[in-house]
């Protein structure tokens, strides 16, 4: 199993999204957008 490593260029949530994107070869902006939309959907 590969280890996720947060890039030094990002910060907290953005960095975690960038690490996930790097792991799977996706765009970091797409992962960030998915996180924002999923958080927005759960707020009351």
DSSP file (Angstrom, degrees, kcal/mol; ACC not computed):
  #  RESIDUE AA STRUCTURE BP1 BP2  ACC     N-H-->O    O-->H-N    N-H-->O    O-->H-N    TCO  KAPPA ALPHA  PHI   PSI    X-CA   Y-CA   Z-CA
    1    1 A X              0   0    0      0, 0.0     2,-0.1     0, 0.0     0, 0.0   0.000 360.0 360.0 360.0 133.9    0.0    0.0    0.0
    2    2 A X        -     0   0    0      1,-0.1     2,-0.4    21,-0.0    21,-0.0  -0.412 360.0-122.4 -76.6 151.9    1.3    3.4   -1.0
    3    3 A X        -     0   0    0     -2,-0.1     2,-0.4    20,-0.0    -1,-0.1  -0.800  18.3-132.4 -96.0 133.2    1.9    6.1    1.6
    4    4 A X        -     0   0    0     -2,-0.4     2,-0.4    18,-0.0    16,-0.1  -0.718  24.8-171.7 -83.3 131.9    0.1    9.5    1.2
    5    5 A X        -     0   0    0     -2,-0.4     2,-0.4    14,-0.2    18,-0.1  -0.990  21.0-129.9-128.4 127.1    2.4   12.4    1.7
    6    6 A X        -     0   0    0     -2,-0.4    10,-0.1     1,-0.1     9,-0.1  -0.592  29.1-120.4 -76.1 126.0    1.2   16.0    1.9
    7    7 A X    >   -     0   0    0      8,-0.6     3,-0.8    -2,-0.4    12,-0.1  -0.312  12.9-128.0 -63.5 149.8    3.1   18.2   -0.5
    8    8 A X  T 3  S+     0   0    0      1,-0.2    -1,-0.1     3,-0.0     7,-0.1   0.739 104.1  65.6 -69.7 -22.4    5.0   21.1    1.2
    9    9 A X  T 3  S+     0   0    0      6,-0.1    -1,-0.2     2,-0.0     2,-0.1   0.733  95.8  65.2 -74.9 -21.9    3.4   23.6   -1.3
   10   10 A X  S <  S-     0   0    0     -3,-0.8     2,-0.3     5,-0.1     3,-0.0  -0.453  74.6-131.8 -97.0 170.7   -0.2   23.1    0.0
   11   11 A X    >>  -     0   0    0     -2,-0.1     4,-3.4     0, 0.0     3,-0.7  -0.917  49.7 -62.2-122.0 152.2   -1.8   23.8    3.4
   12   12 A X  H 3> S+     0   0    0     -2,-0.3     4,-2.4     1,-0.3     5,-0.2   0.343 127.7  15.2   8.7 -98.0   -3.9   21.5    5.6
   13   13 A X  H 3> S+     0   0    0      1,-0.2     4,-2.6     2,-0.2    -1,-0.3   0.919 132.3  48.7 -64.6 -43.7   -7.1   20.7    3.6
   14   14 A X  H <> S+     0   0    0     -3,-0.7     4,-2.1     1,-0.2    -2,-0.2   0.883 112.5  49.8 -62.5 -37.7   -5.6   21.8    0.3
   15   15 A X  H  X S+     0   0    0     -4,-3.4     4,-2.2     2,-0.2    -8,-0.6   0.886 110.0  49.4 -68.5 -39.2   -2.5   19.8    0.9
   16   16 A X  H  X S+     0   0    0     -4,-2.4     4,-2.3    -5,-0.3    -2,-0.2   0.917 111.6  49.5 -65.4 -42.8   -4.4   16.7    1.8
   17   17 A X  H  X S+     0   0    0     -4,-2.6     4,-2.5     1,-0.2    -2,-0.2   0.897 110.6  50.8 -61.5 -40.2   -6.5   17.1   -1.4
   18   18 A X  H  X S+     0   0    0     -4,-2.1     4,-2.7     2,-0.2    -2,-0.2   0.883 108.9  51.3 -65.3 -38.3   -3.2   17.5   -3.3
   19   19 A X  H  X S+     0   0    0     -4,-2.2     4,-2.2     2,-0.2    -2,-0.2   0.915 111.5  46.7 -65.3 -42.7   -1.8   14.4   -1.8
   20   20 A X  H  X S+     0   0    0     -4,-2.3     4,-1.8     2,-0.2     6,-0.2   0.920 113.3  49.4 -64.1 -43.0   -4.9   12.4   -2.7
   21   21 A X  H  X>S+     0   0    0     -4,-2.5     5,-2.2     1,-0.2     4,-1.2   0.915 111.2  49.0 -62.2 -43.6   -4.8   13.8   -6.2
   22   22 A X  H  <5S+     0   0    0     -4,-2.7     3,-0.2     1,-0.2    -1,-0.2   0.889 108.6  54.5 -62.8 -39.2   -1.1   13.0   -6.6
   23   23 A X  H  <5S+     0   0    0     -4,-2.2    -1,-0.2     1,-0.2    -2,-0.2   0.884 119.6  31.0 -62.4 -40.3   -1.7    9.4   -5.4
   24   24 A X  H  <5S-     0   0    0     -4,-1.8    -1,-0.2    -5,-0.1    -2,-0.2   0.428 110.1-113.3-102.4  -0.1   -4.3    8.7   -8.0
   25   25 A X  T  <5S+     0   0    0     -4,-1.2    -3,-0.2     1,-0.2     2,-0.2   0.780  70.8 135.5  75.9  26.9   -3.0   10.9  -10.8
   26   26 A X      < -     0   0    0     -5,-2.2     2,-0.3    -6,-0.2    -1,-0.2  -0.511  64.1 -89.5-100.0 171.3   -6.0   13.3  -10.7
   27   27 A X     >  -     0   0    0     -2,-0.2     4,-1.7     1,-0.1     3,-0.3  -0.651  27.3-138.7 -78.1 135.6   -6.1   17.1  -10.7
   28   28 A X  H  > S+     0   0    0     -2,-0.3     4,-2.5     1,-0.2     5,-0.2   0.849 103.2  58.5 -63.2 -34.1   -5.9   18.7   -7.2
   29   29 A X  H  > S+     0   0    0      1,-0.2     4,-2.3     2,-0.2    -1,-0.2   0.869 103.6  51.4 -65.3 -35.7   -8.5   21.2   -8.2
   30   30 A X  H  > S+     0   0    0     -3,-0.3     4,-2.3     2,-0.2    -1,-0.2   0.924 110.8  47.7 -66.1 -44.0  -11.0   18.4   -9.0
   31   31 A X  H  X S+     0   0    0     -4,-1.7     4,-2.2     1,-0.2    -2,-0.2   0.915 112.0  50.2 -63.9 -42.3  -10.4   16.8   -5.6
   32   32 A X  H  X S+     0   0    0     -4,-2.5     4,-2.5     1,-0.2    -1,-0.2   0.907 109.8  50.9 -61.3 -42.0  -10.8   20.2   -3.9
   33   33 A X  H  X S+     0   0    0     -4,-2.3     4,-2.7     1,-0.2     5,-0.2   0.911 109.3  50.3 -62.5 -43.3  -14.0   20.8   -5.7
   34   34 A X  H  X S+     0   0    0     -4,-2.3     4,-2.4     2,-0.2    -1,-0.2   0.905 111.4  49.0 -61.7 -41.9  -15.4   17.4   -4.7
   35   35 A X  H  X S+     0   0    0     -4,-2.2     4,-2.3     2,-0.2     5,-0.2   0.925 112.2  47.8 -64.3 -44.6  -14.5   18.1   -1.0
   36   36 A X  H  X S+     0   0    0     -4,-2.5     4,-2.4     1,-0.2    -2,-0.2   0.927 114.0  46.7 -62.7 -44.9  -16.1   21.6   -1.1
   37   37 A X  H  X S+     0   0    0     -4,-2.7     4,-1.8     1,-0.2    -1,-0.2   0.881 112.2  49.9 -66.6 -37.2  -19.3   20.2   -2.7
   38   38 A X  H  X S+     0   0    0     -4,-2.4     4,-0.7    -5,-0.2    -1,-0.2   0.877 113.2  46.2 -70.8 -35.7  -19.5   17.3   -0.3
   39   39 A X  H >X S+     0   0    0     -4,-2.3     3,-0.6     1,-0.2     4,-0.6   0.887 111.2  52.8 -70.3 -38.6  -19.1   19.6    2.7
   40   40 A X  H >< S+     0   0    0     -4,-2.4     3,-0.8     1,-0.2    -2,-0.2   0.863 105.1  55.2 -64.2 -37.0  -21.6   22.0    1.3
   41   41 A X  H 3< S+     0   0    0     -4,-1.8    -1,-0.2     1,-0.2    -2,-0.2   0.712 107.1  50.4 -70.1 -21.3  -24.2   19.2    0.9
   42   42 A X  H << S+     0   0    0     -4,-0.7    -1,-0.2    -3,-0.6    -2,-0.2   0.502  87.6 100.9 -97.3  -5.1  -23.9   18.2    4.6
   43   43 A X    <<        0   0    0     -3,-0.8    -3,-0.0    -4,-0.6    -4,-0.0  -0.515 360.0 360.0 -81.9 151.0  -24.4   21.7    6.1
   44   44 A X              0   0    0     -2,-0.2    -1,-0.1     0, 0.0    -4,-0.0   0.419 360.0 360.0-100.9 360.0  -27.8   22.6    7.5
